[in-house]
Amino acid sequence: MKTGFYTEKGPRAIGPYCTAVTSGGMIFCSGMLGINPETGKLAEGGIEAQTAQSIANIRTVAAELGVSLDDAVKTTVFLTDMAVFPKVNAIYAEAFGANPPARTCVAVAALPMTALVEIEVIFAK
């Protein structure tokens, strides 16, 4: 059985999907853009600002669901430009610490709202 979750504190979905779905002790978090939940717009300041905001959004949603970044078991990072990979890596490494989750990072042609980065996460509860 699955249960859909819609954030109250993070950015709202920009399409017909849940913020996350819980099922069997797992939480599948939809991809998070670097959207400021107060303005509904992408964080200003380029890839660093968008990556930091994306991770902040993930933290917010995780807290609403009773987990933290320490409970992340898998992430997927989508980038529109692999040249920014080192900058994203630095922010990501700081956020996920010494015991990071498994990760896939892929380059994509484009992201919604012309975002530069999107991060999705799977948590074990």
Residue, then its C-alpha position, 0 to 999 in steps of 0.5 A: m500500500k502506498t500513501g501520498f504526502y503533500t508538503e505544507k512547508g516546502p515548495r508545492a509540486i509544479g505538476p500532478y504528483c505528490t511531494a513524496v510517497t510512503s510505502g513499506g517503511m520507505i519514503f520516495c521523495s519526488g525530485m526537488l528543484g531549488i525553489n524558494p518555498e516562500t516565493g515559488k521561484l528558483a533561488e538566485g545565485g546560480i548552481e550553488a544557490q539552487t543546490a543549497q535550496s534543493i537540499a534545504n527543501i529535501r531537509t524540510v520535507a524529510a522533517e515533515l515525514g519524521v526522517s533526516l538526511d541520515d536516513a537517505v539511502k539513494t539519491t539521483v542528481f539531475l544536472t543541466d551542465m556537468a561542468v558544475f559537477p564539482k560545485v554541486n559535489a561540494i555542497y552535497a558532500e557537506a549536506f550528506g556527511a561522512n555516511p552518504p547515500a548511494r547516488t546517481c548523477v546524470a546530465v539532462a537537456a533541461l529541467p522544469m522552470t529552467a532549473l540547473v539542478e534537481i535532486e530526488v531521494i529515497f529514505a528508509k524509515 
